[in-house]
Amino acid sequence: MILGIGTDLANIERIAGTLERFGDRFRNRVFTEIEQRKAERRADTAGTYAKRWAAKEACSKALGTGLRMGISWKDMAVVNLRSGQPQMHLTGWAAERLAKMTPPGHRSVIHVTLTDDHPWAQAIVVIEALPEAVDAGDDKRTG
Ligand SMILES: CC(C)(COP(=O)(O)OP(=O)(O)OC[C@H]1O[C@@H](n2cnc3c(N)ncnc32)[C@H](O)[C@@H]1OP(=O)(O)O)[C@@H](O)C(=O)NCCC(=O)NCCS
């Protein structure tokens, strides 16, 4: 069953401006080390950050909280599989929220997809609950 969906569109130019203005203060408040490493070694640094910004916003919507409720940005992080496929990694308050919204006897899977086409970066997040009995290896949708 679907527990939540969220989407967000981020302006890459706005993120580039914030990076220029606030530098490490912005980077370290919002992005994990993994996210920073990925972005900083790319030619399109701002675009890479903007996709991850959009992912965090979209994830907070899928969690049904928004960012006002005290979820820290770094508690919703994007990690890429070797294939390049992105995944959301939740910690702290976000992980607790996910656990609370997951029905008994189920586990949650977070699906995320990212894209960018200058000046826009977009993320869509879907949170799905699967019966605990379904083994991840049997469920092709979990990738
Ligand atoms: C997936 C792919 C179609 C993306 O196409 P694109 O138009 O260049 O890129 P978009 O701007 O629309 O999307 C980029 C995002 O797609 C996502 N993505 C990349 N590979 C993906 C995959 N295998 N499955 C799902 N999503 C993927 C990533 O989130 C990426 O952004 P990020 O790297 O900042 O996290 C393209 O990269 C591709 O064909 N990859 C094939 C696999 C490959 O070459 N892997 C390299 C491994 S080193």
The ligand as an SDF file (V2000), in Angstrom:
LIG
                    3D

 48 50  0  0  0  0  0  0  0  0999 V2000
   19.6210    6.9080  -15.7320 C   0  0  0  0  0  0  0  0  0  0  0  0
   19.8360    7.8260  -16.9170 C   0  0  0  0  0  0  0  0  0  0  0  0
   18.8060    7.4690  -17.9730 C   0  0  0  0  0  0  0  0  0  0  0  0
   19.6650    9.2760  -16.4830 C   0  0  0  0  0  0  0  0  0  0  0  0
   19.4630   10.0780  -17.6180 O   0  0  0  0  0  0  0  0  0  0  0  0
   19.7860   11.6570  -17.7370 P   0  0  0  0  0  0  0  0  0  0  0  0
   18.7630   12.2430  -18.6250 O   0  0  0  0  0  0  0  0  0  0  0  0
   21.2070   11.8110  -18.0540 O   0  0  0  0  0  0  0  0  0  0  0  0
   19.6690   12.2830  -16.3240 O   0  0  0  0  0  0  0  0  0  0  0  0
   18.4840   13.0090  -15.4960 P   0  0  0  0  0  0  0  0  0  0  0  0
   18.9340   14.3980  -15.2510 O   0  0  0  0  0  0  0  0  0  0  0  0
   17.1240   12.8510  -16.0480 O   0  0  0  0  0  0  0  0  0  0  0  0
   18.5450   12.1730  -14.1450 O   0  0  0  0  0  0  0  0  0  0  0  0
   19.7100   12.0770  -13.4290 C   0  0  0  0  0  0  0  0  0  0  0  0
   19.3790   11.2950  -12.1970 C   0  0  0  0  0  0  0  0  0  0  0  0
   18.8950   10.0130  -12.5620 O   0  0  0  0  0  0  0  0  0  0  0  0
   19.1250    9.1330  -11.4770 C   0  0  0  0  0  0  0  0  0  0  0  0
   19.6780    7.8790  -11.9760 N   0  0  0  0  0  0  0  0  0  0  0  0
   20.8980    7.6510  -12.4570 C   0  0  0  0  0  0  0  0  0  0  0  0
   21.0600    6.3590  -12.7700 N   0  0  0  0  0  0  0  0  0  0  0  0
   19.8890    5.7450  -12.4830 C   0  0  0  0  0  0  0  0  0  0  0  0
   19.4260    4.4010  -12.5850 C   0  0  0  0  0  0  0  0  0  0  0  0
   20.1830    3.4280  -13.0360 N   0  0  0  0  0  0  0  0  0  0  0  0
   18.1670    4.1390  -12.1920 N   0  0  0  0  0  0  0  0  0  0  0  0
   17.3730    5.1090  -11.7040 C   0  0  0  0  0  0  0  0  0  0  0  0
   17.7650    6.4030  -11.5800 N   0  0  0  0  0  0  0  0  0  0  0  0
   18.9970    6.7120  -11.9840 C   0  0  0  0  0  0  0  0  0  0  0  0
   20.0930    9.8360  -10.5320 C   0  0  0  0  0  0  0  0  0  0  0  0
   19.3750   10.2550   -9.3970 O   0  0  0  0  0  0  0  0  0  0  0  0
   20.5760   11.0280  -11.3530 C   0  0  0  0  0  0  0  0  0  0  0  0
   20.9090   12.1510  -10.5700 O   0  0  0  0  0  0  0  0  0  0  0  0
   22.1330   12.0780   -9.5180 P   0  0  0  0  0  0  0  0  0  0  0  0
   23.2250   11.3390  -10.2180 O   0  0  0  0  0  0  0  0  0  0  0  0
   22.4300   13.4980   -9.2410 O   0  0  0  0  0  0  0  0  0  0  0  0
   21.6020   11.3240   -8.3320 O   0  0  0  0  0  0  0  0  0  0  0  0
   21.2550    7.6690  -17.4960 C   0  0  0  0  0  0  0  0  0  0  0  0
   22.1850    8.1250  -16.5500 O   0  0  0  0  0  0  0  0  0  0  0  0
   21.5720    6.2300  -17.8800 C   0  0  0  0  0  0  0  0  0  0  0  0
   21.1360    5.7400  -18.9240 O   0  0  0  0  0  0  0  0  0  0  0  0
   22.3210    5.5070  -17.1060 N   0  0  0  0  0  0  0  0  0  0  0  0
   22.6320    4.1280  -17.4530 C   0  0  0  0  0  0  0  0  0  0  0  0
   23.3830    3.4950  -16.3840 C   0  0  0  0  0  0  0  0  0  0  0  0
   24.7430    4.0730  -16.3340 C   0  0  0  0  0  0  0  0  0  0  0  0
   25.2790    4.5540  -17.2940 O   0  0  0  0  0  0  0  0  0  0  0  0
   25.3100    3.9950  -15.1530 N   0  0  0  0  0  0  0  0  0  0  0  0
   26.6080    4.5290  -14.9290 C   0  0  0  0  0  0  0  0  0  0  0  0
   27.1840    3.7940  -13.7730 C   0  0  0  0  0  0  0  0  0  0  0  0
   28.7800    4.3770  -13.4350 S   0  0  0  0  0  0  0  0  0  0  0  0
  1  2  1  0
  2  3  1  0
  2  4  1  0
  2 36  1  0
  4  5  1  0
  5  6  1  0
  6  7  2  0
  6  8  1  0
  6  9  1  0
  9 10  1  0
 10 11  2  0
 10 12  1  0
 10 13  1  0
 13 14  1  0
 14 15  1  0
 15 16  1  0
 15 30  1  0
 16 17  1  0
 17 18  1  0
 17 28  1  0
 18 19  1  0
 18 27  1  0
 19 20  2  0
 20 21  1  0
 21 22  1  0
 21 27  2  0
 22 23  1  0
 22 24  2  0
 24 25  1  0
 25 26  2  0
 26 27  1  0
 28 29  1  0
 28 30  1  0
 30 31  1  0
 31 32  1  0
 32 33  2  0
 32 34  1  0
 32 35  1  0
 36 37  1  0
 36 38  1  0
 38 39  2  0
 38 40  1  0
 40 41  1  0
 41 42  1  0
 42 43  1  0
 43 44  2  0
 43 45  1  0
 45 46  1  0
 46 47  1  0
 47 48  1  0
M  END
$$$$
